[in-house]
Amino acid sequence: MSKRDAQLCAEIERVLQQLLARGLSDPRVRGMITVTGVTLTEDRRTARVGVSVMPAEHEPLTMHGLRSAAGHLRRQAMER
């Protein structure tokens, strides 16, 4: 991974963590959500984001809510 890719991953991770810390209006998204890592494809067009949800019993419903909010999070991250 190049230095530029590492910087881009770190920035995406920081922005997404801030957005999640402020919370989403979706009642399915509950618990503490942490961004665990970001990886980019070689062409930098796609980023895969890993998240951790605590407590574990909220994970299935929270992940469903996060998948539904992906477009919103993507737009908010790109604005920043």
PECOR-V755510 format. One record per residue. RES is the residue in one small letter. SS is DSSP state (H for helix, E for strand, L for the rest). NEAR is the number of other C-alpha atoms within 8 Angstrom. Layout:
BEGIN
res = (RES,RES)
ss = (SS,SS)
near = (NEAR,NEAR)
END
This chain:
BEGIN
res = (m,s,k,r,d,a,q,l,c,a,e,i,e,r,v,l,q,q,l,l,a,r,g,l,s,d,p,r,v,r,g,m,i,t,v,t,g,v,t,l,t,e,d,r,r,t,a,r,v,g,v,s,v,m,p,a,e,h,e,p,l,t,m,h,g,l,r,s,a,a,g,h,l,r,r,q,a,m,e,r)
ss = (L,L,H,H,H,H,H,H,H,H,H,H,H,H,H,H,H,H,H,H,H,H,L,L,L,L,L,L,L,L,L,E,E,E,E,E,E,E,E,E,L,L,L,L,L,L,E,E,E,E,E,E,E,E,L,H,H,H,H,H,H,H,H,H,H,H,H,H,L,H,H,H,H,H,H,H,H,H,H,L)
near = (4,5,6,6,10,9,8,8,12,9,8,10,12,8,10,11,10,8,10,9,7,6,6,7,4,6,6,8,11,8,9,7,11,8,12,8,9,13,8,12,8,5,6,8,7,7,9,7,10,8,9,8,12,10,8,6,6,11,10,7,9,13,9,9,11,9,7,7,8,8,7,7,10,8,8,9,10,6,5,5)
END
